[in-house]
Amino acid sequence: MARCTAPVLGHRSASAAANCPACGSRYGRYGGYSIYGAYSSYSSSGSSGGGGSSGGGSGISARPRWSPAGSSVVYTPTEVLALTPVRNSVENLAKLPDLRDVFLCHAWDDRQGPAKELHDLLESRGVRVWFSEKDVGLGVPLLRAIDKGLANSKVGIVLVTPALLRRLPTEGIADKELSALLARERLVPVVHGTTYEALREVSPLLASRSGLSTAEDSMASVAAKLAELVTLELFPATKP
């Protein structure tokens, strides 16, 4: 029986999934979602370009149904399939008022670095972010504030950095946030400055969730994709 290459090589690009001896014949479906239902069209370009949004050089781009016409944001088919269940959850939560768009889970060491960069990029696009650096006031119990933030956010973003990989084994605050986020279908890992292979050594469960990576995109491009993902005004929910 053919063995899946995901545990070693990952399936984060269209070509990786297609070349897997176990999954290649099933390429076109992901987690019960048809590749044709997840996005409206795809195109094959002759060059992968110098940017990071070409899906590891696969040359295939896709437009998810929630991306507005005229958007310059480019997705790979794998990204669209990974983000579609999260988008469905966002649309199902549309009737609930006063929810933050995203909860940003990060290592303490990153609070003034990449975590703040991602926070600022998201907020510049109108995304309402729960971020411990500004949402936990003096004298407020940290764990209780985090608990409320998780409960009142549509999507959880886990910023996976070398600092987070060092912190998770200590079972600190970031580990507790991650445990809560893993219990929901509203989690998007953003890998920055490290790899899914390194993450798999620390958290195989989180590594099994496909997400976004700054190895293939700039942080600004990642923020643009997340903003489209959670912004219902760009594609109003049609579900009852």
N, C-alpha and C positions, 0 to 999 in steps of 0.2 A: 504493500500500500504506500502510495506517495506521501511524503511527510511535508507538512506546512513549513515554509521558511520564515514565517513571521517572527517566531521567538528569537531568531538569529539576525535576519536581514530586515525585518519590518515590512509593512505594506503601506508605507506612507506616500507612495507615488503610484500612478496608474500602471506604469511598466512593471513595478515590483510585484504588484498583485497579479498582473497578467502572466508574469514569468514564474510564479510559484507553481510547482508541480501538483500541489494539492488543491490550490484555489483557482488556478488559471482557468479551468473549465467553468468555474462558477463566476468568473469576473463579470461584473454587470449587476451583481446584487451585493448589498452590504447591510447586515443586521436586519434583514426583512424589507429593506427599501430598494425598489427597482432603480437602476441607474438612470432609466429614462424618465422616471417620475420625479427624481430629485432635482433635475435642472431642465431648463427649457431647450437648450441647444449646446453644442460643443463644436470646436473648430480645431483643426490641426495646422499648426504653423510650421514653417520650414526651418525655423531657428528657435532655439530655446532662449536666446537673448542673454544679456549679462545680468539680468535681475534675478531675484530669488523666487519668483512666483510661477515658474514654469513646471513645478512638480518634479524637480530633480532632473530636468532635461528631457522629460517625456514628450514635449512639444504639443501637448494637448491641454486646452483650456476649456473651462465650462462656466456657464452663468446659472447660478441657482435661482429658483423662482422668486426669492425675496429680494434679489438685487435689482434696483431700479433701472429702467431703460436709460442708457446714456452713461451708466457708471463705468469708470475706468478701472475698477477693482477686478483683478484677474484671479480666478480660482482654478485648481486642478480638480478633475473628477473625484479623486479620493477625498479632497477637502469638502466638496459639496456633500458627498455621501456621509462623511463623519459629522458634519454640522446639521444635516437635515433633521435628525431626531431632536436636537437641541432647539432648532427653530420651531418645530411642532410644539414643544413644551412652552416656548415663549408665547406662541399664539393661543394656546390653551389657557395661559395665565392672563390674557389681555383683559378679562373682565374684573380682575382683582385690582383695586386702586392702590396707589401710593407705594408700589414696589420699586426698589432700585433696579436698574437694568442689570448690573453685574456686581458680584462680590469678588474682590480681588484677594486671592490667597497668595501669600509670598513669604519668603524668609525675612526675618528681622534685619539681617545684614543688607538686604536689597531695598530697604524702605526709602533711602535717599538716592538710590541708583536706578536700576532697570524697572523696579516696581513703580517708582514715582514717574519715570518716563512714560510707561504704559498708561498709568493713571491720567497723566496730563494730556496725552494724545487722545485718549478716549473722551475725556471731558471736553476737549476742544471740538469734538464732533457731536457734542450734545448728549453723550452717554452719561447716565447717572451712576456713579461708581461708589460702592461702599469700600472705603479704604481706611484701615485702622489709624493711619497717621493723622487723619482729620476727623474721624467719626467716633473716636474713643476719647471722651473728655476727662479732665482731671478728676480723680476720685471715683471714676466709674469702674466697676469690676470688669476686667478685660474679657474674661471668658463669657460673662453674661452678655456683654456688648456684642461679641462675636456671634453668639448664639442668636441674638435678635437680628443681626445683620444677615446671617445665613437664611433665616426664616423669611426675611423680607426682601429677598433678591431673586430675580428671574433666573439668572445664570451664574454659575461659579467659574471663575477663571483661575487656574493654578499656574503661576509663573514658575516654571521649572528651571532653576539655575544651579550652578555648582554649590552655591550657598544653601539652597533648599535641600539638595542631596546630602549635604553634611548635617543639616538640622533634623531631617526626618527620623533617622535612627535614634535620636535622643528623646523622641516622643514628647516634644514640646508643643507650643501653641499651633505651629504650622501643621503638625501631625494630626492634631485634633480637628482642625479645619478641614484637612484633606479627608479624614475619615467620614465626616458628615457629608462632604460633597460627593464622595464616591457612592453614597447610598442613593443618589438621584441621577436621572437621565438629563441633567442640566449642567454638565461639566465639560469644559474645554481646556485641555492642557496647552500651554504656550511654552515651548522649549526654547531656551535662550542661553547661548554660551556653553551648551552641553549637548548630549545626544539621547535619543530614546534607548539606545543600548546601555548607556550609563544609568539611566532612570530605571531600566528593567532590573538592574542589580539591586536597587534599593526598594522599588515599589512595582512589582510585576503587574499589579492590578491597575495602577494608574497608567503604566506603559502600554497596557492593552487598549486604552482609549485613544483613538486617533484624534489629532488636534492640529495645531499650527506650529510652525518653527521659524525662528529668525535665521536659520541657516539657509532657508529657501526664500525668505522675504525679509524686508526691513521691518523694524518695529512699527514704523508708520503704516506699512501695508497690512500688518497683522491687526493693528488698531482699526483700520478701515474695514476689514472683514468682520471684526467683532461688532463694530458700530452698525453695519448693515444687518447683521444677524439679529440684533436685539431691538432694532428700530421698527416698530410696527407701522409708523406713518408711511414708510417707504413701500410697504406691501400689506395693506390692511388684512386682518384675519378674516377668513370666509367661513370658518367653522361656527356652528351654532353654539 
